[in-house]
Amino acid sequence: MKFQFKIQGYQTEAVEDTVNVFRGQPKRDPKHYRRDIGKIAKGTLFSEEEEAGYRNADIELDKKLLLDNIREMQIRNQIVPSTTLAPGHGIVNLDVEMETGTGKTYVYIKTMFELNRQYGWSKFIIVVPSIAIREGVAKSFRMLEDHFMEHYGKKARWFVYNSSNLNQLDQFSQDSGISVMIINTQAFATSMKEGGKSKESRIIYSKRDEFGSRRPIDVIAANRPIIIMDEPQKMEGAATQSALAKFNPLFVLNYSATHKTRHDTIYALDAYDAYREQLVKRIHVQGFEVKNLKGTSGYMYIDGMVLSPKRPPEVRIELECKRTDGSIRREVKKFATGDSLFAASGLAQYEDYVISEINPRGRGYVSFLNGTTIYCGDVVGDTNEDAMQRVQIRQTIIAHLTKEKELFNRGIKCLSLFFIDEVSHYRQYDEDGNEVKGKFQRIFEEEYSRIVNDYISVFDTPYDMYLRRFKPYETHKGYFSIDKKGRSVNSDTKRGSDISDDISAYDLILRNKERLLSFEEPTRFIFSHSALREGWDNPNVFQICTLRHSNSTTAKRQEVGRGLRICVDKNGIRQDKELLGEDVHEVNQLTVIANESYSDFTTALQRETREALRDRAVAASHDYFAGRKVTDAVTGEVRTISDTEASRIMIYLEDNDYVDASGHLTEKYHADVAAESLAPLGSKLAPIADDVNKLIKSIFDPKALDDMVTEASATTPANELNDNFTDKRFQKLWNEINHKYVYTVHYDSEELIDKAIANLKKNLTVTKLQYVMVSGVQDKEKVTDFGNTKSTTRELTDVCTSSVPYDVVGDIARGARLTRRSVVKILKGIGLKALLFKNNPEEFIRNVIKGIREEKATMIVDHITYNPTKADPYDSTIFVPERRLNVNKALELSKHITPYVAYDSDGEKNFAQGLESATEVLIFAKLPRKLKIPTPVGYYAPDWAIVFEEGTVRHVFFVAEAKGSLDKMELRGVERAKTECAQRLFNSISTNTARYGVVDKFENLYNIINGID
């Protein structure tokens, strides 16, 4: 299997915005220079080509033009504009912010190709903070080689810097094509520290005989490379920054999800953007918490050592602590030598525990004055950890098999990932060096053998055969660091880091990335050391379980980062929004089986996410819109939003109840976005409507973070059709409504003109433009304050003297989709009502369009006829759910045709509960969206089918559409036309027993059904 890469719009934007910073720079061939080939042996001949070197051409733009280009990108991307060029290495230092899992490596590799294509630059150095990320970048270059060859007709020559192979630097200099060096900061720390005593440091800064008496650093600097920093926030140390300066870079590009030091940000796609645009998986969390602690066990867990160059070693210990309310809770606290656990906990069980020694060497241990010694990783007094870890493994297997069953028929391989702290818990070795199963292997195989039988049906489906094909021991595999004897060992970490740089483990994980996605490969459960959390991922990780003790210092975003990427199928095709539509987050769900409570995990994750978000507007306002860059769809020109247009946008938002009094986006706005039924912007804003809607959508709603992470149910019950579906009374209703239809519609344009005139004469109103004048008096004492404020509302007159030109006929014709001739007849027909234009031109045009479209929709309904097609009617298979049931948003009901009813809103929930409790209702069904009715304005799907007790209501069968509030809701023409077409179909084409109606709440159901003839 090979990954199928496709061009993503947001990735292209990130590339283009970077490249456009240098707009105006002429394309130059790589700058030819005579390369320093060093001292050569006597008699050795070099050709002119061998002496040639090629460096990046200089930037020919001045700083003002560069800043102007940067500001243009920032304004367009709603980023606070820079006032000056950010300091750093090279002429510019640009930040590109991209959330984990959105493909930043792809973006910066493509950026290299574009910078080469447009400006001729060809020398690049990628700097990464760890061996882990270095190996991941190298893997990306291998995977993307054919993809970029197809698009650019060339390949990039890349290599990983190795101080023992300096000839690669000569090849880097000699090559006139795209040349890339990848180097990690560990190489900086050892090789790049000028004056350092290490062998590597002496090599790069000294003249080497084997390198022609040249200094390697000088050879690198002669190329004026473009530096690409991957995760720059982890590389702000003095050694790294000093070495970067010696590279003599042309400029620096910084790529990260969480920049620490800000430069000139030109593109931002943070966690909120990525989730909102459905570019990453949605996160579900299963949490666990040990409760009812009595404070008698003397529980302790050595969480880890804290090392600092300025202080003696400290230790983090998890212990039981007495809270102010008298309850007992486990907490992680930091201790130093001489500290008392009794004083920190308030519990007598720790009275003799005073720390006498903290030894971080080797495994690390803590000694107490009472003679007790505890090693890191030891658990004292906790007899439940093994049981809890068994529960975690069990729940991961259940979540995996449930998800796998959904994905199997889509051709998507499902993977689960376990992070562990001790390799010996998974794999051990006897005296002869033979592998012995650790406790996690034993627990996993015991649990898997028991659980898998519950997922094998009697029908011998392809999935059943897949489950039977592999033995439990074949389904899991460990990826760990390998020692010199070929044994799996814990991955070492460096001081100040909990990430490993052991290349042996990453080699295994990355090498098998594609193979793991094949159904022929039996491995579906991966065990890996918790230090191997960075630099690699697999898009088909759907479950992550952390089988280690809770660690409050571990970043939750880092834990989930290995599984955020959108999945691929067995052919390597990305299962994204473009392919799956609204089901993208039903397929792409990451379940985290946490080793702590749900609330603790999600609170920490949301806090980290909120802290990482870029600054953004949280409310709509005139100032937010005014001055923004937008593209005019009619002229194609880029221009700014004027003050008048900004005011119109605010009026639009307020008139449609899309913002509250503070300018925050309302639930109605979000609901209309989800339903794709946003009210259209006024005709004057129509040319910039797309960009205006993007601006509105980008306003940050803090509540959206609550939706990013949801609590996963421990089990997923079956939700198959029950006896209610086969009941003859429901079958009678079902056989009346399950047909497929076609429609025909005819209406007379003169009739539409007459009805529109009558409607507008009766209902057209246009309010006069008003303004509020606020006055205040300067305070005598506090001269910067103003008080005694008063406001006065006045009407704005002489609107028509404005310089804004209005094509009234044309605007109405476009909005109502009529000919100009028909619009002229309507405007003449409404007589004096046409003079209302003077009150408020925008509102006049908007309300006339609305009135015409209302009559047009009504005529469609009046003249539509339906006939059944010859196609087979809908059968019971449309009730087979396409997505997993979330029991947290479902009701278990006895009168429904399936055991559970999933609901999307409180209104649906209340309606279903009302049907269940009503004695008059026998059976009901929430209808699937697949049951669609064609209308001239789009397909329509009713909500409910209800069978009543005969004799209790006027019509035994009823098909309902539930709406939240008919009193407050004003159905727009298109939506009302759909409902009325459905009503016409069910109330005339079907038999006399089935009726259709729109219901606002359950209490009005009987009035509506009994009121229908």
N, C-alpha and C positions, 0 to 999 in steps of 0.2 A: 504494500500500500504506500502511495505517495500522497502527501498533503497537496490539495488543490488550492493554490493561492489565487485570490481574486482581488481586484482593485476596490478598496473600501473608500467611500466618499470622505469620511472624516480623516483617514490617513492621508489621502491626497491633499486635503486642505492643509494639514500640518506641514507637508512637504512644500506645497506652493507658498505658504506664508513665510517659510524660512528662505526659500529661494528668492522671493520678491523683496526681501530686505535689501538685496544687492541689485535691484532693478536700475538699469542705467550703466551697469558695469559692462564694458565691451567683452566679447568672447575672445580670449587669447589662447593660442597654443601653449602647452606647458613651456615655461621659461627655460630655454636651453642654456646650460652653463658647462664649463669645463670642470669635470669632477676631479676632486682630489683623490688620486689613486694611490697616493702614498709612495714610499720608497719601494722600488721593485728590484728584483734580483737582476744582476748584470746579464745582458743578453736576452732579457724578456722583452717581447714586442707587444705593444698594445695598439689596436686600431683606433681611429678617430671615434668610431661608434662606442667602443669600450670605454673611452675617456669621457663620453658625453653623459651629462646628468640632466634631469628634468625636474624643475621645481615649480611650485604654484606661482602664477603671475600675481603681481601686486594688485591690491585694491586701488582702483583709480577714482573712486567716489570720495568726496570730502565728507567730513563728519556731519555737517548740516544735512546733506542729502540722505545719508544713512539714517540719521535720527528721524527725518521726515518719513522715510519708508517704514521705519519701525513703528512710528506713531500711527501711521495709516493702518497697519496690520492690527495694532492694539485696539484702535477705535472700532474697527470692524468686528473684532472678536470680543468686544466688551471687556477689555482689560484696561486698567488705569494707565493712561499714557505716560511714557517716560519724559522727563524734562531735560535730561542730559544722557549721554551714552554712559552705560554702567562701566565702572573701572574693572580691570581684569587683564588677562593675557591677550595680546592681539588687539586689533582695532575695535572689534565689537565682541560682546559676550552675550549670547542669546539663550533664553530659557524656553524649553518646550515641555509643557506639563501634560503627562499622559497617565491615566489610571492603569494600575496593574492589570494585565490581561487584555489590553487593547492594542498591543503590537508596536511598542515603541522601537524595538530593535528593527522591525521591518521598516518603520518610518525613517530611521536615520540611515539605514542602508540605501533606501530609495533616494533619500536626500543627496547622498554622495553621487549617485548616478545623474540626478538632475543638475546638481552643481557642475558636474563635469560636462553635461550636454549643453548647458546654457552659457557657462563662463569658462570652461576649459580646465577648471581645477581638478587635480587628479591625485594629490597626496594627502592621505588621511591617517590619523592615529586615533584609535578608540581606546580610551582609558577606562578601566572597570575597577571596582573596589575589592574584588575577590576572585579566586580561581573558579569558584562556582559560576559566577556570571560570565567570566572569560570563556569557560567551556560552553556555556549556553549560546554566547555570541558566535563562537566558532561553528557550533551546530547549525545555527541560523544561516550562516554563509553557505554551508554545504547544501542545506535544504532549498535555499532560494536561488541557487546558481542558474538552474534552467529557467526559472520564472523571469529573472531579470535579463537573461540572454534573449528570451523571446521578445521582451519589450524594448530593449536597448541595443540588441545585437552585439553585446560585448560582455565579458566577464571581469569581475574585480579580482586582482591578484592579492591575496591576503595571507598573513602569517602571524603566528604568536611569537612575540619577542622572546629570544632565548640568548642569554649572554655567552653561551658556549657555541653559538652559531652566528657569528657576526657577519658572515658572507651574505646573509639575508638583507642586511642594511645596504650593501652594494647593489643588490638586485632591486631593492626598494627605490634607490636613487636613479638607477639606470632605466627603469621601466617608464615609458611615456604614457602608458595607460593608467587606469584606476588602480592605485596601489594602497593597501591598507595594512597597517601594523596594529595588532591588538596587544595591549600590555595591562597587567593588573598592578594594583598599588603595592603588593608584596614585592614586586620587582623594583618599584620605586624605593621602597624602604631598604632593600638590600643593595640594589644595583645603582641607584640614582642619587645616593647621598654623597655629595662631593666631600672628599676628605675622610670618608668612612673607611673602616678597616677591613670590611668584608672583601672577599675575593671578587664578587660581582661589581662592587663599587670601584675597585681598582681597575677593573676591566674597562668600564664605560668612560671613565674620566682620564685614563692614562693612555699614552701612545703605545700601541701594541705592535710588537715585532711581527706577529702573525697577521696583523691588519695593516701592514705597510706603514708602520710608525704613525698611524693616525689615531685620533681620539674618536671613538664611536659616537659620542654626543655631538661632535662637530659635523659628522656625516648626516646625522638626523636633522640637525638645525638648518643645514644648507638647503633643505627641501621646502622650507617655510610651510610646514604641514598645517592642515586644518584639524584642530583637536575636537573630538567628540567625547564628552564626559557622560558615561552611563552611571546613574545614581551619584551625582556629584556631591550630595549632602554627606556621603560617607567618605569623601576624599578631600576634606578641607584641612588636612594636616600640613604642617610646614614643609615636610620632606616632599610631599606630592606637589604642592604649589611651587616650591623652589625648582623642582625638576621640570614642571610645565613651562616655566619662564625660559629655561635653557633650551627647550625645544624650538624657541623662536617662532611661535605659531602665527599664522595669518589671522585667524580668529578662532573663537571657541563656541561650540554648541553644547548646551547642557540638557540632558533628557532625564526626567524623573517624574514620579507621581507625587513626591513630597520634597520640593526644594526647600533648603534651609536658608542659604544665602541667596537673595534674589538679585538677578541681573535684569536684562531687558526681556521680559516675557512677551513672546509673540504669538503663542498658541497655548490654549489651556483646555484640557478635557479631564476634569477631575472625577471623583467617585460619583458625585451627584449627576454630572453630565452622562457618564458612562451607563449608570443605572437607568436614567430617564430615557436615554436613546436605546436601551436594551442591547448594549454592546458587551455586557458581561452577564454571568449567571446571577440569578437571584439566590439569596442565602436563606436557608431554613436551619434552625438550630434546635437540637435536642439537648437539654441540660439535665444535670444530675446534682443532687445536693444531699449530703448526709444530715439528717435532722435529729432532734431530741437528744442532743449530747448532754450528758449529766455532769461532765467535768470530773470524772473519777478515773479516767484511763491513763492519765499522764502522757497523752498523745504528743509526739514531736516528729517533725520531718525537717531534715536539713535541706533547705531549698537551693542553696548555692553560696559560693564565696563572693565577696565584694573586694576587689583589689584596686588600690589607688597608689600612685607614686608619692602622694603627700600624707597618707595615713597608714597605720598598721592594718593587716587584714581584718575584715569584718565578715560576718556570716548572716545569712537570711534563714530564719527558723520559723516554720509554721507550727503554731501551738494553739491550745484552747485558751480563750481569754474571756473574762467575765465583763459584761457590758454594764452600763449604768442602770439599765432596767432589770438587771439580775440574770439575763439570759446568757448562755454560753455559745460562743461562735469561734470558728477557727480563723486565725488571721496570720499573715506573714509579717514578721517584724525583723528589724536589723539590729544586730548585737555586736558589741566589741568585747575584748578581753576584760573581765571584771564585772560584766553586767549580770544582773540577776533575772532569771526567767520568772521568778515569783513576783518581783516588783512590776514586771511588764504585764503579767497575766492577771494578777489578783487572785490566783488560785493556789491553795495550800499544797496541791500535788506537786508543784514545782519548787517547793521551799528550799530544797537542798541543791538546786541546780544553779550554780554560779560558774560562769565560764572561766576556765583557767588557761586554756590554750586554743588558738585557732590556727590550724596547719593547712595551708592550701596546696601543699605539694602532693603529687600523685593523685590518689582518689580524693584526698582531702578529708579532714576530720575535725571534730570539736571535742575537747575534754573539759570535764567539770570538776569542781573541787571535791565532789563526793566519789570520785574515781571512775565515773561513767565516761565512756568514749563512744561517740556516734559518728559514723562515716556519712559522707554525702550520698544521698539516695536512700539511706536507711529510713524506715518508718518504725517508730516506737509507739507501742500501745494501740496501734490501729489494726484491728483484726479484720476490717471490712474492705481493705483496699483490693485484695484479690477478687472479692465478690463484686465490687464496683467495676473493676476492669472486665470481669466476665460479662457483666451487664452491658458495658460499653461495646464489647466485641459482638455480643448477641444483637444489640440494637443496630449496629453497623451492618451486620449480615442481613437483618430483616429489611433495613432501608435499601440496601443494595439490591436484594432480590426483587423487592417491590418495584424499584426504579428500572431494573434490568428487564423485567417482564414488559413494561411499557415501551422500552427502547428497542427491544429485540426485533420486532417487526418493522421498525424504521431502519434497521441495519446499523444501529449505533452500539458500539461496544461500551459497556459500563465498567468503570474501574473505581475501586475504593482504596484509600490511602490511610495507613496507620503510622503515626509518628510515635516512636518509643525512645526512652532515654538510655536504656541498657540493652545492648545487643544480646547479652547473655539471657535476657528474658525471652528472646526469640530463638537463638541458636547458641549451643554450647559445644564443647569438644571434650572427649574423654582422654585418658592418658596416652592413647595411641594416635591421637589427632583425628579421630572419626567424629563426624557431626552427631550431636545429640539434640533432640528437640527441647527447646526451652518452654516455659510455661505458656507463653502466648501461642506458640504453635499448637500445643496440646489443647488449650482452651478453644482456639479457633476451630480445629478439626472436629472436636466434640460438638460444639455448637452448630457448625455448618452441617454436619451429618444429620443432626436432629431437625434443624429448621428447613433444610432444602426439600424434605419430603412433603412439607405443607404446600410447596409451590409446584409440585408435579401433579398434573391432573390425570384423569383416566382417559383423556382423549388422544394421547400420544401426539401432541402438537409438535411442530419444529422446536419450540422452546423447551418442551418436555424432553425431547431427544438431546438437546444441547445440555441441559442440566445433568442428564444421565451419562453423558459422554466422558466426563472427567471425575476422577476420584477427588475427595476433599484435599488431600495433600498436594494435588496438582494445581489447585486453584489459587494458591498463594505463593509469594516469593519475597525474599528479603534483599534489599539493596543497601549494602553497608560498605564501609571502608575495608580494604584488604591489606593485611600485614604481609611481611616478607615470606611468611610460611603459607600464604594463600588463605588465611583464616579471616573470618569476619570479625571486626573489632569496632569499638566505639570510635566515632569521628572526633579527632582532636580539634579544639578551638583555641584561638589566641586570646591573650589578655584583653579584656574590654569588649569581647565579642562572643556571641553565642552561635555563630555561624562557622561551619567547618570549611576548610580549604583543601580537603583531601580529594585529590583528583581521581583516585581509584573508584570511589563510589559514584561520582558524577559520570564517569566514563560508562559505567554499567547502566545508569538510568537513561542517559542521553542516547546511548547506542541502541537501546531497545525501544525507543519512543514510538516508532512506527509499528514495530512488531506487536507491541502491547495492544494496539488498536485492531488487530486481526482476530476474528472469531476462532481461527485455527490455533492461536496461542491460548493455552488454558489459563494463564495467569490473569486473575481479575481482582485480586486483593494484594496490595503492595505494602510491605513493612519497611520502613526506612528510619534511620536515626534522626532524632529531632533537630540535630545540628545541620541536617541537609535540607534546609527550608528555602534555599535561595538559588537563583540561577537556572532553575529548571522548572518545567511544569508539563502536564499532559492535559490536553483539552477535554479528555473524557473522564477526568476525575470528578465523580458526582457525590462522593461521600468522603469526608475527612474525619478521622477519629484520633484524638491525642491520648495515648495510653501512657501518660506520665503524670506526675503530681502537678496539681494546679500551681501555676507560676504567674504571679500578678505582674511580673516585669516583662513577660513575653507579649509582644504586640499582637493583638488579635487579627489585625489586617494582614500581618505577615503569615499567621497561621492559615488563613483562608486563601491567601494569594495563590497557592499552588493549584487551586481548583476553580478560579474565576473565569478562565478563558472559555469562550463559546465552543461547544463540542463539534466534532466532525463525524461523518458516517464512515462505513467500511471502505468507501471509495475516496476518502479524504476531503469530502465536500462539507464545507462549513454550514452548520445548521443555525442560520442567523435569522434576523427579522425579515430580511428580504425574501428568504425561502419559506419561513414558517408563519409569517404574519403575526397575529395576536397570540399564537401558541408558543412564541419563542421562549417565554419564561415558564411555560408549563413543561417544556422539554429541558430547558437549561436551568435546572435548579441544583444548587449545591447544598447538601445537608451536612451540617457540622455536628458531630456527636461530641459534645463538650464534656470536659471533666470538671465542670462546675455548674452552678445553677444557670438556667436560661437568662434570668434577669441580670446576673453578674456578667455573663459573657456578652450579651447584647448591649448592656449599658457601656461596657468598656469599648466594644467595637464601634458603637455610634459616637462615643466621645472622640475616639481616635479619628474616625471619619470626619467628624465636624471640624476637628482641629486642622485636618489636612486640606479642607476645602479652600479654594481661593476666595478672595473678597468678591462679593456680588451683591446686587440690589435685592432687597427683601420686600420692596413695595413699589408699586407703579406711581409715577408722579410726572408732572409736566417736565421737570428738569431731567428726569431719567431718559425721556424720549428725545427732547430737543437737542439738536446737534449730532445725533447719531448718523453714521454713514449707512445709506441704503442704496439699492440698485433699482432704478426705475424700469419696470418691466416693459414699458412702451418704447422708451427711447434707448434703453440699455445703458444709460449714463449713471454713474455713481454720484450721489449728492447727499446733502445732509437734510435731516428732518427739520422743518421750519417750526417756529413757535406756534403758528396757526395749526399746523398738522399735529403737533404734540397735544394741543388743546383738543383737537378732534378725536385723537386716540383716547384721551381720558374720558371724554363724553361718551364714546363708544363703550368703554369698559363700565362706566357707571350706569348707562342706560340699560345694559344687558345684565346688570347685577354680577359682573365678573370681578369686581373689587369691592371691598368693604370701605368703611369710612376712613380707614387708615391707609388704603391703597393696597392691602394684601389681597392676593388672589383668593377667590371664594371656592367653595365646593362646587357651585354651579359651573364655574369655569372649568374645573378639572373634569367634571362629569361630561360637559359638552365636548371637551377635547377627546375623552375616552370614546364617546359615541360618534366622533367625527361630525359633530353637528354645530360647530361654532357659528355664531351669527356673523354674517358677512360685514366687512368694514364698509364704510360709506364710499360712494363712487369717487370722491376726491382722493381717497386713500387707496383705491383699488390698484393703481400702478405699483405701489410699494407694499402691498398687502402681505406678500410672502415674508419680507424682511421684518415688517412690523409684528407679525405673528411670532416670528423667531425671538424678537426682543421681549414680547410678552411672556413667551414660554420660558425664557431664561431667568425670569424673576424667581428668586429662591424661596421655596416654601419649606421651612424647617420641619414641618410635619412629614415631608416626603422621606426623611431618614427613618421614620418609624416603619414605613412600608418596605424599606430596602431589606430588612431582616424580619422574618416571621418565625413563629414557633412551630416546629414540625411535630405532627402527631406521632406518638410512639408506634401506633399500628394503623394500617390502612384497610378498613373493612371492604368486603366485596359489596358491590352495589348493583346487583343484577335484577332484571325484571322479576316481579313476584306474581302471586295469584291475582292481584288486582288487575294486572294487565290482561290476563286471559279471561277475566270475568266477562260474561256475555254482554253486560250492560256497557262496560267500557269499550268492548270490541265494536259495539254498534256505533258509538260515537267516533271511535278511531277510523272505522271504515267510511264515515262520512267526511272526515277532514283530511285524510291522507292522500288525496288525489293531487296530481300535478296539473297546472292550468296554464293556458295562454289567454291573452286579452286582446281586445280591439277597442279603439277609442276614436271618435270623430266629434269635432265641434266646429261651430261657425265663428269666424273672427269678428263679424259684425255683432254677434250676440255677446262675445267677450267684451267688446268696446262698450256696448250699452250697459252691461252689468258692472263694469269697472267704473263708469261714470256715476251710476246710481250709488255704488258703494262709497266712492270718494265724496260725492255731494253730502252724504249722510254722516260719514265717519272721519273725514280728513281733518286733522287738527295740527297746527304748527305753533309751538311756543315761541315767544319772542326771546331773542338773545338777551341775557342779563349779565351784569357784572356786580361783584360785591366790593365795595370800597371800605377798607378798614383804616381807622385813624387812631393814633395814640399820642400821649403827651410824655415828653422826656421827664424822668424823675429828677427832682431838684437835688437830692442827695447822691443817688447812684446814677451818674450821668449816662452810664452805658445801658441803663434799663429804661423801658417804656411801659407806662401803665395807662389806666383809664381808657382802654381800647373800646371803640365803638365800630359797628359795621352797618352799612347801608346798602340795600339792594336796589339797583336801578336798571331800567331797560336800555338796551343798546339800540340806537336808531341809526338811520341812514346806512343800513348794511349794504345796499346796492351800490353805494359809491365806492365800495372796496375795489381794489385793482385786480382781485381774483376773478378770472373769467369763468363763466359757467355755461356749459353746453347742456342746458336743461333737457332738451328733447333727446340728445344723444346719450346723456347719462341715464335717463329713464329707460330708453330703448335697450341699452346694454344690460341694465339690471333686471328688467322684466322680460327680456328676450322677445321683444316685439319689433316691428318695423317702425321707422321714424314716422311714417304716414299714420299708423295706428295711434302712436303716442300723441301726435298733433290733434287728432280727432278727440282723444280723451281729454286733453288739456282745454280744448275749445268747449267741450261739453260740460265741464265742471264750472264754467262761468266765473263768478266772483271768487270762488275758492282758489283759483289760480293766483290771485293777488297775495295769498298767504306766503308765496315765495319770498316776499320782502321781509317777512318776520325772521326767517332763518333758512337760507337757501339749502344748506346741507340736510336739515331735518325735512324740509319740503320734498326734496328729491327722494330721500330714504322712505318717507311715509307713502308717497305716491307709488313707488315700486312695490312696497309691501301690500298696498291695497289691490293693485293689479294682479300680483302673484296669488293673493288669496282667492280672487275670483277665478283665475286660471286653474288653480288647484280644484276648486269646487266644480268647475265645468268638466274637468277630467273625470271626476267621480260620477257626475251626472250622466256622462256619455260612454262610460266604460262597460264592456260586457266580457264575461269570462266563460270559457269553455274548457272542459277536461281534455287533456292530451291523450294520445294513445300509449304513452309511456307507462311502464309499470308504476303503481302507486308506491309511496314510501312504505317500507316494512319495518319490522321491529329493530333492525340493525342500527337505525339512526339513534336509538336510545343507548347504544354502547358508548360509554364515555371515552373521549379521546384523551382525557387528562386524569391524573390521580386525584381521588377524592380527598379533600382536606377536611377532616372531621371537626376541626376548629371552626369551620365556616359551613357547617351542615347540620340539618335537623333529622333526627330519627323519627319517622312518622308512619303510622299504621295504614292510613288511607291512600298513601301515594303508591304509584306503580313500581317504585323501587324503595328499598328500606330507608334510604337517605335522600334528602333534598338539599343540594348545594345552593347557597344564596350568595349574591354579590353585594347586597345592600340590606340595611335594616328594614326598608320597605318590603323587599321580597321575603325576608324572614317573617315579618309580622303577617303578611298576606298568607303564607303557607301555614302558620300557626292558627290563623283564623279559619282556614279551610279544614284543618285537622279537628278543631274543636266544635265545628258547626254540625249539629245533628242532622241538618238537611242534606249535607254533602256525603255521598257514598264513596266516590273514588275521584281522585284528581291526578293530573300529571303536569309537571313542569316540562314544557315542550322544548326539544333541542333546537338549536339555531339552524340545523340542517333542514328543518321543515320551513320552507320559504315560499312566500307568495309573490309573484311578479307584479310590479306596478309600473306605470310610466315614469315614476321618479325613483326607481330602484327597488330591490328586493326588500320584503318585509317579513318579519318572523314574530308571530304571536307568542304570548308567554305561557298561558295556562289552558288546559282542557279539563272541564269539570263535569262530573255526573252527579245530578241531584236526585234525592228521593222523590219518586213520582208522587205528584199531588201536593208537594210542599211549595213549589214555585211554578210559574207560568210555563217555563221551558225547561225540560229535563236536562238538556245538554247545553253547555255554554263554553265558548272560546273567549278568553279574556286577555286584555293587554293592561298590565298594571302600571299606573303612573303615580309618582310621589304625591302630587297635589294639583288637582284640576283647578282649584280656586286661584292659585298663584301662577299656574302655568299658562302660558299663551302659546299654543302650538303654532309653529311656523308653517307656512304653506306646504312645504315638502313633507314634513312629518305628518301634518294633518291629512294630506292627500293619501299617504300610505295607510293610515289607520282607517280612513273612510273607504278606501278600495277594499281593504280586508273585510270591513263591515258589509259592504255591498256583496262581496263574494259569499260570505257565510250566511247572510240573511236573505239571499235571493236564489243563489245557485244551488245551495244545499237543500235538504228536505226541511220540512216545517219544524223539526224538533231541535235543530242546532241553531244557536244564535251567537252573535259576536258583540262585544262592547268594550269600552275603555273604562277602567275602574281606577279611582284614585286611592281608595282604601277598602279593606274588607267590609267594613260596616255598611258601605253603600252598595254592596254587590247585589243584594236582593231588590233594592229599588230599581237598579239599572236593568236587571234581567226581567223583572216583571213589567218594566216600562217599554220593553221592546215588543213591537207587533210581530 
